[in-house]
């Protein structure tokens, strides 16, 4: 199984969360290959100075090439909240799962409609660095649930 996290965020190995991100990628290896793909370029940077809708369009342009025949799941605060068991079901029986996290202005409705599913981790706002860690922990938890591993208990 392959799980990709595609996120609008600047690449950085020098932050508080890098070690945790690498930790969850490593412990997930018996169940799945997990990759984090961070996308941020001059076009996105300029768009964020213009408007929310222009920003969202730039995110779609950067992210849509990663939409593929696997299961595509967007993280969107206004979508349905899931618990860990519902989340685990999203991973079950899939060879490839792609998670999409937009930039500061969220994702376009059109992009959300191109995904198989959109989920929320709640109404709170998390930094992009932190949401990566939360998503990775939930991916590991979901994989352990699906594989009857005791971690999730």
Helices and strands as residue ranges (DSSP letters): E 2-8, H 18-28, E 33-39, H 42-48, H 52-63, G 64-66, E 71-81, H 84-91, E 96-101, H 109-114, E 117-120, H 128-146, G 150-152
